[in-house]
Amino acid sequence: MVSELTILKLQVVAAIFMGYDYFISSKIKDRLDEWAKNRIHDIQIQSNDAIKAQVQVLKHNLRTYVIAFAVMVAGAISLRFVAVFEQDQRTVLIAIAFGLMSVVLMLGAFKTVLDRLVIEGLAPMVIPLGARALAAYLLFTSKGVIAGIGMIFLLASFWARYANATGS
């Protein structure tokens, strides 16, 4: 549960960021917005570089993904052969061999895909993609970057209030 005081603090910070331009001159507001836009643009560039690096990792390991997928398909096909050979008692050992081979192939391929694709390729992209999405939102808000940050704080307070209301 998120405390009501924390939710109130989030809403106060959101109000300050979203309404700051009412209390300062337009000249200062323009300077602050330009400074914030430059900082967010730098974050966007860093995120783009991190995403490009991870895409290169994915491209580098593409052969491994294709081989792992082919092995997984081979395991599934060999698992289908188990039913063919289990009908006759003389070929039960062949069915057991196909079954074991299928399990080993599929588990090995799954571990390869999990290690290479998810852990090394996709998981490191989560934070840069999130930062990229936030930067894109902040750079294209019509009220400016600082007011956009206030909107994010307001959304966080709504999320916290929802979490309290649903008990999640």
C-alpha positions, 0 to 999 in steps of 0.5 A, spaced: 500 500 500 502 506 498 501 511 504 496 517 503 501 522 504 506 519 499 500 520 494 499 527 496 506 529 495 506 526 488 500 530 487 503 537 490 509 535 486 505 534 480 501 541 481 508 545 482 511 542 475 504 543 471 503 550 474 510 553 474 509 557 468 503 561 472 508 564 477 514 566 472 515 570 466 515 567 459 522 569 458 524 565 464 519 559 462 522 559 455 529 558 458 527 553 463 523 549 458 529 550 453 534 547 458 529 541 460 528 540 453 536 539 452 537 534 458 531 530 455 534 530 448 540 528 451 537 522 455 533 520 448 540 520 444 543 515 450 537 511 450 537 510 442 545 508 443 543 503 448 537 500 443 542 500 437 547 496 441 542 491 443 539 491 436 546 489 434 547 484 440 540 481 437 543 481 430 549 478 432 546 472 435 540 471 430 544 465 428 543 462 435 536 463 435 534 460 428 538 454 430 535 454 437 528 454 434 530 449 429 532 444 434 525 446 438 521 444 432 526 438 431 524 436 438 517 437 437 517 433 431 521 427 434 515 427 440 510 426 435 514 420 433 513 417 440 506 415 438 508 412 432 513 407 436 509 406 442 504 402 439 508 395 438 512 392 444 518 391 440 519 398 439 517 401 446 525 403 447 525 407 440 519 411 443 522 412 450 529 414 446 525 419 442 521 421 448 528 423 451 531 426 445 525 430 444 525 433 452 533 434 451 532 438 445 526 442 447 529 444 454 536 445 451 533 450 445 529 453 451 535 454 455 538 457 449 533 462 447 532 464 454 539 465 456 541 469 449 534 472 447 531 474 453 537 475 458 542 478 453 538 481 448 531 483 450 531 484 458 537 490 457 532 493 452 527 495 457 530 501 461 532 504 454 526 503 451 522 506 457 527 512 457 526 513 450 518 512 450 518 518 456 523 522 452 519 522 446 512 524 450 516 529 454 519 532 448 512 532 444 508 535 449 505 542 447 505 545 454 513 543 455 517 538 458 517 541 465 509 540 465 510 534 462 514 531 468 508 534 472 503 530 468 508 523 469 507 525 477 500 526 477 499 519 473 504 516 478 499 519 484 493 516 480 496 509 479 498 509 487 491 511 489 488 505 484 493 500 487 490 502 494 483 502 492 484 495 489 489 492 494 494 490 489 
